[in-house]
Amino acid sequence: MTSPHTHSEFHESESGPSKGEELLLGVERMAHGGVGIAHAEDGRVVFVPGAFPGDKVRVVARKVKKSFIDSELVDVVEAGPLRVASSCPAAARGAGCCDFHELDPSKEAEIKVEVLIDQLRRVAKLDDSELAALDVVAQELSPQRGWRTRVRLGVDKQGCAGLRKKSSTELVTDVACTQLVPGLVDGIVGADARRFTPGAEVIVVIDSAGNRHVVESRRAPRGRRVETVLDVVEGSGDVVQAADGHEFRFPATAFWQAHTSAPDSYTQLVRDWLTDSSADPAMPAVAWDLYGGVGLFVPALHDALADTASLGRPQAQAPKIYSVDYSPAAAAHPQESLAAYDVSFRNAKVEACAAQLPAPGYVVLDPPRTGAGDEVVFAVAQAGPRSVVHVGCDPATFARDLKAWKEAGYALKRLTMVNAFPGTHHFETMALLQPAS
């Protein structure tokens, strides 16, 4: 850290800060996206990436608008009580992996709940009485380091693999991220690592059987997944993952939850919530598993539907599940461990398929970071499920979807923030929704 500065050392004007000006600020709280929030002397909000509540920081104004300023952190002049030593050498060198690597891990869940509630207030438009009545549960997943079983790496012009720096195409290739389970990138990242095809992406997975799979693929456009395997470098390229008492097999490029504890935690919440959701035995013995991937939630949905049989459902109405996912790497590969369940996999976009499915009693939807969107939410609500479990991996798009659920006549009954990405600003939100009337 450098020596503290005083306000007199920074340029000030009656019109407020200008682009390129340095400011000395105190960070007050965290915003969505893992950025700190401070205020300029004229009252404008200043967003400070890399800063935490209680920090006194020196920043440069990069984008100056009437209501806010985007800034770049120059120096932490005085560390706040939440700042600790870095937990990730790759992030310390600029990799975009662990933006919370200097945040006290014991405070991480609390900050993430605050960010979630802020999004519910501003985006979902929940009022103070609704928020006051809402019991947001925070669930921590262990471990906090060494939890990631799969990683996508870039490859530079020399064939070295590594993580991209934040907002950059430059790679950190000499040290590994501490999110990764032990051994995941041994011999792949580092000074003496093997070489790959320049410009490719390398996907590395350690599966539940302890086997490592290394494949090359094309670089994915921003916000999209590329699942084509160009070369299998190590292993078979087909992973085996155990979760919820079942075994799933699929290509290394297919989606699977990154945290070792996430699949079991999510399926248990789905099973518990739907089993306890006061189901009507007269409701359809049908469930939708939307954005269902390889079918992780199928057993939990089946069990919840089967439980209503004890309330008087006719035996002829055996549980039927429809799992929909656009990914060929996931939905196009039948799972032997699900053969005992009556499940129909549809390789299609959810918005194109939902209206064609039989009316459900239960629905689970786990959309990508972009969220489900109004079209999907309204289509599901139109089908009239008794209970919906909505999984969101971005608080802003989740809150937007929650606003659509409210407009469609569904009320929020339970809400859990799952800290499934320790050391980062990311987290999962799981919500139970039911018809409001």
N, C-alpha and C positions, 0 to 999 in steps of 0.2 A: 504494500500500500504506500501511497505517497503522502506527503504532509497535508493536513487539512487546509482547505481554502476558505476565505471569507467571501461574502457576497460582493464586497467592493472590488474584488479581483475579476469579476465577470461583467461584461457589457450589459447595461440595462437601458431601456428606452421607454418612453411613455406609451408606445404602441405595443409593447410586450416583446417577447423573444422573437428573433428572426432566424431563418435557416442558417445553420453553421455556427450559431452562437453556443457558447458553453454555459451550462447552468449547474448550480449546486442545489441538490434537492434531497428531501427526506422522503423515503418510500413508505407509504401508508398501508397498502394492502395489495393482494394479488388479483389480477384479472384473468379471464379466460385466455388460454394460449401460453400460460406460464410467464407473463410479463408483470412487472411491478407497476403500481400506480402511484404517482406523485402529483403535485400541483405546482404550476408556475406561480409567480407572484401575482399575475393578473387573474388567477383562478382557473386557468385552463388545465385540463387533465393532461399529464405527461406519461406516456407509456415507456417503461424502461425494461427492455429484455435483460435477463441475467441479474435482476435485483430482487431483494426480498424485503418484507416489512421490517422496519427498523433500521435499514441501511441508510447511510448518508452517502450519496453518490455524485460524481461529476459526470455529466453527459453532454453530448452534442445534439442539438436539435436538427433532425434530418428532414422531417416533413412538418410544416407548420400550417395548421388550419385554424378556423375561427373558434372551434370548440375543443380541439385537442392538438397534441404535439407528439409525433413519433420521434424517439431519440435513440441514440447509440451510447451504450455504457462506455465511458472512458476509464473510470477508476472508481473503486470502492474506497471512499475517503475514510469512512468509519463503518466497520461491520456491525450489523444489528445482531440481536440475540439469536436469530434463527440461522445465521450463517455459520457453517462448520467447515472443516477440512474436506477437500474433494474426495469423493468416493469412487471416481472413475478417471483413470489417466487419459483415456481417449477423449472424454469430454473436456478435460483440462487443456487438451491440445486443440480444441475447437470442434471436435466431432459433434454432430447434432443428435447424439443418442440420449444423453442424460442431462437435460437442462436443469434438473433439481439436484445435481451432484454435490452442490455446496449447501443444500438445505437440510436442516436438522430432520432426520427421518421420523422422529417421534411427533413432529408437527405437521407432517405431510398430509395425513388424512383429514385433519381439521381444516387445513387450507383448501383442500379439494372440495369438502362439503360446503365451505363458504362460497367458492366459485360456482358450484352447482346451484345453490340457493339464489345467488345473484342472477344466474341465467333464467331460473324459473320465474323470478320477479320481472325481469326486463323483457324476456323473449316469450315465455309461456303466459305471461300476464297474470300470474297468480297474485292475488292481493294479500295484504298483511294477515287477514284472518285465516285465509287458506294456508299460508305458510306457517302461521302459528300452530295450526292444527296438525301440520305435517311432521311426522316423526321420521326424520332422515337417519337411517342406520348406516354407519360406516363399518365396512368389513375389510379387514386387512388380510392380504394373502402372504404367506411365507413360502420361500425366503424373500428378503428384501434385496439381496444381491445374489447373483448366480441363479436367476430364475428363468431366463429366456432360453428355450430349447431350439429356436430357429432364427436365422438371421439372413438378410439380403445384403450383399456387399457389392460395392462398385469395383471396377478394375481400371487402373490407370494405364498410360501409354507404355509403361515398362512391364505390364502384366501383373503388378502388385495389387492385391485385394485389400480393401479397407472400407471404413465407414466414411460417408460424405460429411464434410463440414457443413455447419448450419448455413442454409441459403447459399450454397456453393456447390460446384462440381468437383472441387478439390477434395482429395481423400486423405484420411489419416490411416496410414498403412503399417506403422511401426509398433503400435500398441493396441491391445484389444479392449473392448468395453467390458465393464464388470457386471453388466446385466447378464452376460452369457454364462450358461452352465459350464462347469469345468470341463476342459477338453474340446469344447465345441469348435474352436478355430485354431487349435494347435497345428502348427505347420502350414497354416493358411494365411494368418496375419502375423507379421513380424519380419525382422531383417533377413532371416534365412528361409522364408516361406516359399512354397512352390509358386510358379507363375501360371497365369491364366490368359485367356484371349483378351487383348486390350479392348476396352469399351464394352465388354460383356457385363452381365450381372452374375454373381455367384450366390447360390442358395445353399445354405448349410443347415442340416437338421440332425439332431440326435433324438432317436425315437425311444419309445418305452422299452424296446428290447435291448437298448444300449448300442444300437448300430448307428454309425454316422453315415450320412448321405450327402454328397457334394455334387451339385449339378450346375451347369452353365445355362443361362438363359439370356434373352435380349433385355436391354435396359427398358424399364417400364416408363411410359409417359407419366407425367405428374398426376397423382390421384388415381392411377389405374394399375391393375395387376396384369402382368404378362406371365402366362402359365406354360408356354412352350419350352420344353427341355431340348436344348441344342446338343448337349453332351453330358453324359454321366461320368463324372471324374472319380467318384469313390462311392462304394455301396451299390445298391440296386436301383436307387432313385425312387423306390416305392417304400414309404414309411409305414410303420406299425405303431399305432398309438392306442393305449389302454385308457379308458375313462368310463366311469359310471358302471363298472362291471362288464364292459364290452370292449371288443377289439375292433379297431378301424384301420383299414388299409387304403392308401391313396398316394398319388404322386407327391413328391417333395414340394412342388410348386403350389399345391392346393392349400386353401386356407385352413388353419388350425390355430387355436388359442396359443399365444406365445408363452404365457406363464405356466409353469409346471402344475400349479394348483387350480388354475382357472376352470378347466372342463368339469372336474368333480364339484367344484363350488357352485358353478352356474346350474348344473343339472340338479343339484340338491335343492337349490332355491326354487327352481321351476317345479319340481316334484312337490315340495312342501307347500308352496303358495297355491298351486292349483288343487291339491288334495284338500286344503283347508279353506277353499274359497266358496263354501256353501253352494255347491253345484246342484242344479235341478236335475233329478234323475230322468226327467222327460226330455232333456235337451238332447240334441243329436250326439251319437257316439262317434263323433268325427272331430279330428284336430288338424290344424294347419301348422306346419313347420316352415315358416317363410324365411328366405335367405338361409336355408337349412344346412348348407354345406354337405358334409358326408352323412348327416343324420344323427348328430350328437344328442339332440333333444328327443329323438323318437321314443326311447324307452321311458323317459320321464313322462311324456305325453300319454303314452299307452297306460302307464300305471295310474295316472290321474283319472283317465277315462274309465279304466277298469274299476277304480274305487267307487265310482258312482253306481256301479251295478249292485253294490250292496244296499243301495237306497231304493232298489225296486225296478231297475231298468230290465226290460225283457231280455232274456238270454240271447235272442236272435240278433240283438244289436251289439255285436262284437266291435271293439274299438277299431277304427279305420283312420289312418294318418296319411296326409298328403304333404310331402316335403318338396319345396320348390327352391331351386337355385340356378342361377344363370351360368355358373362355372362348370365347364365340361370336366375339369379335373376332379371336381367334387361329386356333383350329382350324377355323372355318367358312369360311376363305378359302384355297382351294387355291393353292399356290405354283408358278408356271410353271417356276421354276428347278429344281424337284424332279420334273418330269415324267418324267425319265429313270429315276427310282427306283421300285421297286415298294413304295409306301407307302400304307397305309390310315389316314386320319385319323378319329378317333372323338371327337365332341363330347360328352363324358360325364365324370362324376366317376370318378377312378381307382379308388376302392374299389368302385364298382359295376360296373366294366368288366373289371378284371384277370382275374377267374376265367373270363371268357368268351373269352379270347384263347388262341391256340395256344402251346404251351410254347416259351419263348425260349432262345437260347443266350446272348445278352447283354441287359442291361437298363441303361438310363440313367434315373435319376429325379431331377428338379430341383423339389422341392416348394416351396410358399411358405414364409414365415417360420414358420408354425405347424408345419412339418415334415410328414412322411408319416404318422406314427402307426403303432401296432402292427398295425392291421387291414391296411394296405397292405403293410407290411414282411412280415408273415406270408403274405399272399397271393402276393407275389412269390417269397418263399423256397419256398413250396409248389410253385411252377412249376419250380423247380430250375435256374435259369440258371447257366451256367458262370462268368460274371463279371458283377458289378454295379458301376456307377459311381454313387455317391450324392453329390449336390450339396446342401450345406446352407448357408443364408444366416443362420442363427442358431445359435451354438455350443451353447446349451442344448437346443433341440429336435433338433439334429443328434446330440448325445450321447445323448439319449433314444432316437432312432431307432437309433443304433449299438448300444445295449443290447439292443434288440429283434432286431437282426440277429444278435447273439451268441447270444441265446436260440434263434433260429431255425436255428442251425447254420452261420452264416457268420463267417469270420474276416477281420479287417482286414489288408490286404496293403500298401497304400500310402496316404499321407495328405499332402495339400498344403493349407496355409493360403494363400489368394489374397487379397492386400490390394487388393481391388477397390473399396473405398470410402475412399480416403485422406482424412485429416482428420476421420474419424468413428470411433466404436468398432466399426462394422460391418465384417464381412469374410465371405468365402465359404470354405467347406471342401469339398474334393473328396476322396472316399475310393474306393479300389478294394477290393471285397469278393469273396471266393470261398468255396465250401464248405470247412468246417474239416477235413473228412476226405477 
